[in-house]
């Protein structure tokens, strides 16, 4: 059994005319319909506001890694997707919005799975 620790890299950009006082991002590492891992980061807070679009600091680079490793054999067809969601509020009533879905290539999984197919 082999485990991986994937890394999702992307940028967050505030393209509005107003600063964002609170922003949290969640990343769900998925294969097919199965959630294999997750990560969460607070991007903006009252102490670290995300400025409006006319400020050079309105873009932040993200690097999200799941809390735990993911077994290669859990990847359906050797594919890993990362579903990115955002919320502008904290607490149990926070509303989450889909931002984007990224595909992370995992050539090791494809090789491992094709090796299993040959031996069966």
C-alpha positions as CSV (number, residue, x, y, z in Angstrom):
1,X,0.0,0.0,0.0
2,X,1.3,3.5,-0.9
3,X,0.0,6.8,0.5
4,X,0.2,10.2,-1.1
5,X,0.0,13.7,0.3
6,X,-1.3,15.8,-2.5
7,X,-0.9,19.5,-2.7
8,X,-3.6,21.8,-4.2
9,X,-2.1,25.2,-5.4
10,X,-4.3,28.1,-6.6
11,X,-4.8,31.8,-6.1
12,X,-7.6,33.6,-4.3
13,X,-8.4,37.0,-5.7
14,X,-10.7,39.6,-4.3
15,X,-12.1,41.2,-7.4
16,X,-14.7,43.4,-5.6
17,X,-14.5,47.1,-4.7
18,X,-14.6,46.2,-1.0
19,X,-12.2,44.5,1.3
20,X,-13.2,41.0,2.7
21,X,-13.2,40.9,6.5
22,X,-13.6,37.2,6.8
23,X,-13.0,34.3,4.4
24,X,-12.4,30.6,5.0
25,X,-11.5,28.1,2.3
26,X,-12.2,24.3,2.4
27,X,-10.6,21.8,0.1
28,X,-12.2,18.4,-0.3
29,X,-9.9,15.8,-1.9
30,X,-12.2,13.6,-3.9
31,X,-12.0,10.5,-6.1
32,X,-15.3,9.7,-7.8
33,X,-18.0,10.5,-5.2
34,X,-15.7,9.6,-2.2
35,X,-14.1,12.2,0.0
36,X,-10.6,11.0,0.8
37,X,-9.3,14.0,2.7
38,X,-9.9,17.6,3.5
39,X,-8.2,20.8,4.6
40,X,-9.4,24.2,5.8
41,X,-7.7,27.6,6.1
42,X,-8.8,31.1,7.2
43,X,-7.7,33.4,4.4
44,X,-9.0,36.7,5.8
45,X,-9.9,37.9,9.3
46,X,-10.4,41.2,11.1
47,X,-6.6,41.2,11.8
48,X,-5.7,40.2,8.2
49,X,-8.3,41.7,5.8
50,X,-8.2,40.7,2.1
51,X,-8.0,44.2,0.3
52,X,-10.2,45.2,-2.6
53,X,-9.2,44.5,-6.2
54,X,-7.2,47.8,-6.7
55,X,-4.7,46.8,-4.0
56,X,-1.7,44.5,-5.0
57,X,-2.3,42.4,-1.9
58,X,-5.8,41.5,-3.1
59,X,-4.4,38.2,-4.5
60,X,-3.2,35.4,-2.1
61,X,-1.5,32.2,-3.2
62,X,-2.9,29.1,-1.6
63,X,-1.3,25.8,-0.9
64,X,-3.6,23.2,0.7
65,X,-2.7,19.7,1.8
66,X,-5.1,17.2,3.3
67,X,-5.0,16.6,7.1
68,X,-4.0,12.9,6.5
69,X,-2.4,10.9,3.7
70,X,-4.5,9.3,0.9
71,X,-4.0,5.7,0.0
72,X,-3.3,5.3,-3.8
73,X,-5.6,2.3,-4.0
74,X,-8.5,4.6,-3.0
75,X,-8.3,6.6,-6.2
76,X,-10.9,5.7,-8.8
77,X,-9.2,5.4,-12.2
78,X,-6.1,7.0,-10.7
79,X,-7.8,10.4,-10.6
80,X,-7.9,13.0,-7.8
81,X,-10.1,16.1,-7.8
82,X,-10.0,18.9,-5.3
83,X,-13.3,20.7,-4.6
84,X,-12.7,24.2,-3.3
85,X,-15.4,25.9,-1.3
86,X,-15.5,29.3,0.4
87,X,-17.5,30.9,3.3
88,X,-17.6,34.5,4.3
89,X,-18.9,33.8,7.8
90,X,-17.9,31.8,10.8
91,X,-20.0,29.4,12.9
92,X,-22.5,26.7,12.4
93,X,-24.8,28.8,10.2
94,X,-22.0,29.5,7.6
95,X,-23.0,29.2,4.0
96,X,-20.5,27.5,1.7
97,X,-20.1,28.3,-2.0
98,X,-18.4,26.2,-4.6
99,X,-15.4,28.1,-6.0
100,X,-13.7,25.6,-8.4
101,X,-12.7,22.0,-8.8
102,X,-9.1,21.2,-9.6
103,X,-7.7,18.0,-11.1
104,X,-4.5,16.7,-9.6
105,X,-2.6,14.2,-11.8
106,X,-1.5,11.1,-9.9
107,X,0.6,9.1,-12.3
108,X,1.7,6.7,-9.6
109,X,-1.9,5.6,-9.0
110,X,-2.5,5.0,-12.7
111,X,0.6,2.9,-12.9
112,X,-0.3,1.0,-9.8
113,X,-3.8,0.3,-10.9
114,X,-2.7,-0.8,-14.4
115,X,-0.3,-3.2,-12.7
116,X,-3.1,-4.7,-10.7
117,X,-5.3,-5.2,-13.8
118,X,-2.5,-7.1,-15.5
119,X,-2.0,-9.5,-12.6
120,X,-5.7,-10.3,-12.2
